[in-house]
Amino acid sequence: MIALPEKLYSFYRDGFRSMVLGRTLWKIIVIKLFVIFAVLKFFLFPNYLNKNFNTEHERAGHVLENLTKSP
């Protein structure tokens, strides 16, 4: 009897090997994830703390103040 991890590995290996359209779809998914996480990060999430505070102590104080501030 073949062990479960070996069965799963061979199942996915054979499945990915025989894909034609699936490889193209996976490439599209990887490109979209790259755009979302690598490119848009620079435009949507500027580094506020590095721009507005000079030392780690100032940054930590600002974060602590905003996390513990009651509404």
Helices and strands as residue ranges (DSSP letters): H 4-17, H 21-34, I 35-39, H 40-44, H 48-52, H 56-68
